[in-house]
């Protein structure tokens, strides 16, 4: 029967996609749950675990702007006031702005996020078991996409099977309702796999491992504690909010306007 061949094909596609996603999720979560014990996150580390390289660049520029060592105009331009960076992240931002001392924020952010300083930070966090390796993030995301495509494929071949003539010459002698029920099984497999992946993988698979997520929660509750990147006059609680929540935590109108131009 033709519909049986389609059913076997649907099971093969659904089973393969779900197996790949499960294996990728296991590899992404295969870190020491005790990792990071006694480790105090710096704000740069918290920014990376919360939002990746772009968040680190945003935090650095906001911190420098609050110290009045970098001017972020509401028109979307960054101007260096103090060319002496206090750490490698700040030096990356200053270097991205260039020798003229002025540049649009968008290319500065992109260059700073791709700098060696951020890559080194990421490597250290991965080695400490606090960040998810880049390959694992990519594999899980690809696995989710494959399962979604498998679900669509099952629906498509199921529709073809139902449209097959019910006469013996058409290759099926089974009621359409029962054929639909058989195809509902691989469809249920793919949908349940996606649901489980969203609950179990989505909260931490992008950047932070389970251990890193736990430390982020501790930092949020203990804002202003050890590990700040602040210099004199910095509001550690404020910078912690920017590191963990991103630019939506910025409350200065001029700064918000400056970053509103960053994608141009």
C-alpha positions in Angstrom: 0.0 0.0 0.0 1.3 3.4 -1.0 0.2 5.1 2.2 2.3 2.6 4.3 5.4 3.6 2.4 4.6 7.3 3.1 4.1 6.4 6.8 7.4 4.7 7.0 9.1 7.7 5.4 7.3 10.0 7.9 8.5 7.9 10.8 12.1 7.8 9.5 12.2 11.6 9.1 10.6 12.4 12.4 12.6 9.8 14.3 15.9 11.0 12.8 15.2 14.7 13.5 14.1 14.1 17.1 17.1 11.8 17.8 19.5 14.5 16.6 17.8 17.2 18.7 17.9 15.0 21.8 21.6 14.2 21.4 22.4 17.9 20.8 20.5 18.9 23.9 22.3 16.3 26.0 25.7 17.5 24.8 24.7 21.1 25.5 23.6 20.2 29.0 26.5 17.9 29.7 28.4 20.2 32.0 29.3 19.9 35.7 26.3 21.2 37.7 28.7 22.2 40.4 30.7 24.4 38.0 31.2 27.9 39.2 31.0 27.2 42.9 32.7 30.1 44.7 33.0 32.1 41.4 31.9 35.7 41.5 30.8 36.8 38.1 32.2 40.1 36.8 29.7 42.3 35.0 31.4 41.5 31.7 30.8 37.8 32.4 27.2 38.4 33.4 26.7 40.4 30.3 28.0 37.6 28.1 26.0 34.9 29.8 22.9 37.0 29.6 23.1 38.4 26.0 26.4 37.3 24.4 29.1 39.4 22.8 26.8 42.2 21.8 25.7 42.7 25.4 29.3 42.9 26.5 29.9 45.7 24.0 26.7 47.5 25.1 27.7 47.3 28.8 31.2 48.6 28.1 29.9 51.6 26.2 27.3 52.4 28.8 29.9 52.1 31.6 32.3 54.4 29.8 29.5 56.9 29.0 28.4 57.1 32.7 32.0 57.8 33.6 32.1 60.6 31.0 35.0 58.9 29.2 32.9 58.2 26.1 30.2 60.5 24.6 27.2 58.7 23.1 25.2 61.3 21.3 21.5 60.9 20.7 22.2 61.0 17.0 23.9 57.6 17.2 27.6 58.7 17.2 30.2 57.7 19.7 33.1 60.1 20.6 36.1 59.2 22.7 36.7 61.6 25.6 39.4 59.6 27.4 41.5 57.5 25.0 43.0 55.4 27.9 41.0 52.2 28.3 41.0 50.8 31.8 40.7 47.2 30.6 40.9 45.2 27.4 37.1 45.6 26.8 37.3 49.4 26.9 40.4 49.3 24.7 38.5 47.2 22.2 35.8 49.8 22.1 38.3 52.7 21.7 40.1 50.8 19.0 36.8 50.1 17.2 36.0 53.8 17.1 39.3 54.4 15.4 42.1 57.1 15.4 39.7 59.9 14.6 38.0 59.4 17.9 34.5 59.3 16.5 32.3 56.7 14.8 28.7 55.5 14.4 27.7 53.3 17.3 26.6 50.3 15.2 30.0 49.5 13.7 31.7 50.1 17.0 29.4 47.6 18.7 29.9 45.0 16.0 33.7 45.4 16.1 33.9 45.3 19.9 31.7 42.3 20.1 34.0 40.4 17.7 37.2 41.5 19.4 39.8 39.1 20.9 38.9 40.3 24.4 35.3 39.1 24.1 36.4 35.8 22.5 38.8 35.3 25.3 36.1 36.0 27.8 33.8 33.4 26.1 36.6 30.8 26.1 37.2 31.3 29.8 33.5 30.9 30.6 33.2 27.8 28.5 36.3 26.3 30.2 34.7 27.1 33.6 31.5 25.3 32.6 29.5 28.5 32.8 28.8 29.1 29.1 27.5 26.8 26.4 30.1 26.2 23.7 29.3 27.9 20.4 29.1 24.5 18.6 26.5 23.3 21.0 24.4 26.4 20.6 24.5 26.0 16.8 23.7 22.3 17.0 20.7 22.7 19.3 19.3 25.5 17.1 19.8 23.4 14.0 18.2 20.4 15.7 15.1 22.4 16.6 14.8 23.6 13.0 15.1 20.1 11.7 12.3 18.9 14.0 10.1 21.7 12.8 10.8 20.8 9.2 10.0 17.1 10.1 6.7 18.1 11.5 5.8 20.0 8.3 7.0 17.0 6.3 4.8 14.6 8.2 1.8 16.8 7.6 2.6 17.0 3.9 3.0 13.2 3.4 0.0 12.6 5.6 -2.1 14.9 3.3 -0.8 13.0 0.3 -1.7 9.7 1.8 -5.3 11.0 2.6 -5.7 12.2 -1.0 -4.7 8.9 -2.4 -7.8 7.2 -3.9 -9.4 4.7 -1.6 -10.0 2.1 -4.3 -7.7 -0.9 -4.4 -6.1 0.4 -7.6 -5.2 3.5 -5.6 -3.2 1.5 -3.2 -5.2 1.7 0.0 -8.1 -0.2 1.5 -8.1 1.4 4.9 -10.5 4.1 6.1 -9.2 7.6 5.8 -9.7 8.2 9.5 -7.5 5.3 10.5 -4.8 6.5 8.0 -4.9 10.0 9.6 -4.5 8.4 13.0 -1.4 6.5 11.9 0.2 9.7 10.6 -0.8 11.5 13.8 1.7 9.4 15.7 4.9 10.7 14.1 3.4 14.2 14.2 2.8 13.9 17.9 6.4 12.8 18.3 7.8 15.9 16.6 5.5 18.3 18.4 6.1 16.8 21.8 9.9 16.9 21.1 9.6 20.6 20.3 7.6 21.2 23.5 10.1 19.5 25.7 13.0 21.3 23.9 11.4 24.6 24.6 11.0 23.9 28.3 14.2 22.1 29.0 16.7 23.7 26.5 15.4 27.2 25.7 16.1 28.9 29.0 19.8 28.5 28.9 21.0 27.0 25.6 21.8 30.3 24.0 24.7 31.5 26.1 24.7 30.3 29.8 24.9 26.8 31.0 22.8 25.7 33.9 25.6 26.6 36.3 26.0 30.0 34.6 22.3 30.6 34.8 22.4 29.8 38.5 25.2 32.4 39.0 23.2 35.0 37.0 20.3 34.5 39.4 22.6 35.0 42.4 24.1 38.2 40.9 20.7 39.6 40.2 19.7 39.1 43.8 23.0 40.5 45.1 23.3 43.5 42.8 26.3 45.6 43.6 28.3 42.8 45.1 31.8 41.6 44.2 32.7 41.5 40.5 31.7 44.9 39.2 33.7 46.4 36.4 33.0 49.9 37.9 35.4 52.7 38.4 34.8 55.7 40.7 31.3 57.0 40.5 29.8 54.0 38.7 26.4 52.8 40.0 27.0 49.0 40.3 23.4 48.2 40.7 22.6 50.1 37.6 25.4 48.4 35.6 24.3 45.0 36.9 20.8 45.7 35.5 22.3 46.6 32.1 24.5 43.5 32.1 21.6 41.1 33.0 18.6 42.9 31.3 20.3 44.7 28.4 19.6 48.1 27.0 16.0 48.1 28.3 17.5 48.8 31.7 19.1 52.1 30.5 17.0 54.9 32.0 18.8 58.0 30.6 16.8 59.4 27.6 20.0 60.5 25.8 21.6 57.1 26.1 18.4 55.3 25.0 18.2 57.6 22.0 21.9 56.9 21.1 21.5 53.2 21.1 18.2 53.5 19.1 20.4 54.3 16.1 22.8 51.3 16.6 21.2 49.2 13.8 21.5 51.9 11.2 
